[in-house]
Each structure stands twice: as structure tokens, then as C-alpha cells.
Amino acid sequence: MKTAFVSHPDYLLHNTGIFHPERSARIKTILSRITDDKMDTGSPLHHLIQIKPDPADISWIKSVHDSSYVDAVPVWCKQNLHDLPTGDTTICPASYHVALLASGGGLSAVDAIMDGRVDNAFSCARPPGHHAESSRGMGFCIFNNIAIAARYAQQRYQAERIVIIDWDVHHGNGTQQIFEEDPSVFYISIHQSPHYPFTGMASERGEGEGEGYTLNIPVSSGAGNEIYIDAFNSIVVPAVAKYKPDFIFLSAGFDAHRDDPLSETVVTELAFNRMMEHIMELADNLCESRLVSILEGGYDLEALAHCVSQHLIMLTSGHRPGD
């Protein structure tokens, strides 16, 4: 498999402070871990195709976000506000530029797949995006990177049916809200509940024409590998297979990990890798391997870096590490 690793040095410029969970050390630790793992001469990470994204064009940001909100973000950043007025997201003067680059990472990943350079891609971007709703940023997120990339795949490359799978420990309220009336985007989330942002009940199934195209799988604190793997086997895989997507996107948050400080689930690399195995098989069978994975949460630095490295090994090799 040819895999793109999409990242940019300016992702470090989004300054949230050294004690904030969503800090630049997340990207630094991931990059360091990948460099170390590449020292193994047999590592498939040697074959990663490095891509540096451009900032997303404003028109693509506005394809999922209200113009008034998008236009306000650079003003708020220039004012050197500590947080977005719309929610709990720390910002600095560079945050608008970095947020455009984070969204641009998803677009570059889609481009690389659609022009045949790669089979799949991982966007190692920050700030994350899945909590950003159409008219507000929140939960460490400014723009909804995965929603923008999904709409881009539809409008630029005529992908008719998109599946977005979200295994971040927090429900992706923003992604759900943006697509809740749209049957062309099937949003599936497995997440701890009750937990921030206190949305994502199983009864939330979409609205209007989009009813039935939102699938929430809330799990209790203490949920571990067995519960996550069983949910994928019995619920996620059949639902995606029935929908027959043209493109699969993954909100790859690794904060369900047992070491993460912001969750109470106890997932390990075993479950992440087995879920990823299912996703890759679905992509191979249903949509010519078209798969874009975009980083969301994950706040224990060592656990995050290890999970991302394993994730990339799966993308590049097509099988679980050690198999």
C-alpha cells in the first residue's frame, strides 16, 4: 500500500500553552516516534510518502461552516483572545493560519488518493476538528477538518456516498450536526457516554432526509477492547457494507486509550488495530481502498505516539503489526 503522511511544521504554531492537553508536544512526540521506528530497517514506515499541505481555500471551509463564523475567526485571533468566544478552544494569533493548514491536510490527503499517488492517507494535523459545528468552534476545535475533507471529496471528485467513522472517545457533535440532514454522508461514532460534549445518544439518528444516516454507539466508562471490537464486528461493519460508500474517512482520536487523562475507557492498541483492520478491509472491498484518516484526540503523549505509529504501519502494510 502507498500511504501519504500529511503534516506541516506550522502545526506547532498553534500555541495553547505547555499544560493544555491539546498542545504542540502531541505532534512533536508523534514525529519523534515515527523517526525512531524508521530506524528498524524492516519497518514499512520507510515507504511513507510525505506531503506538506497548503492552507485550505476559504470556499472549502465555508462549504460546511457558516460564513459569519469563518469570517470572525481571523478577527478573534488577531485580537489575541485567549479562547474562541463560541466555546472552549484556546487560540493565539497564529491559530487561524494553522486551522486552515489543518483543514488543508485533509484536502491534500483526498487529492493524493484521487490522483493516484497513494492508496490511503493519514493527516497528522492539529488543531483537531470533530467538535466544530457549522457556526461554532469548541472542544479544542476551530474548523471541522474531516467534514471539510468529506464535502471536498463530494464536490471536487463526485463521491456520492461518504462514510465517516469516529472512534475518538468523545462524540463528534460537530460532524454529526453538519451532516445530520444529509443522507450522502453516513456518520458513525463509538464514544464514551456520558462524557463531553454530552451528545451522541443512540436515539440520535439524523434529521429529515438524513434520518437513519447517523449511527451512535455510546459505551460506558470502563469499556475496553472486547466491547469496542464486538461493536465493530456486529454493528459498524454490517452498516458500512450495507451503505456501500465511495470513500471512507476516519476520525482517528486515540483518547479512548487506557492511559489517556481525558477518558475513562481502557482501550489498547489491540482494539485500535483490529478496528483499523476492519476499516481497511471495508475500504478495499467497497471503495477501491479510498481511505483518509485524520488525527483527532489523544492526550497521553507516549500512548498517542505509539498508537499513531501502529496506525501508520497498518495503513502501509495492510496488516496488524506483528502479524
Buried (B, 14 or more C-beta within 10 A) or exposed (E): BBBBBBBBEBBBBBBBEEEEBBBBBBBBBBBEBBEEBBEEEEBBBEEBBEBEBEBBBBEBBBBBBEEEBBEBBBEBBEEEBEBBEBBBBBBBBBBBBBBBBBBBBBBBBBBBBBEEEBBBBBBBBBBBBBBBBBBBBBBBBBBBBBBBBBBBBBEEBEBEBBBBBBBBBBBBBBBBBBBBBBBBBBBBBBBBBEBBBEBBEEEBBBEEEBEEBBBBBBBEEEBBBEBBBEBBEEBBBEBBEEBEBBBBBBBBBBBBBBBBEBBBBBBBBBBBBBBBBBBBEBBBEBBEBBBBBBBBBBBBBEBBBBBBBBBBBBBBBBEBBEE
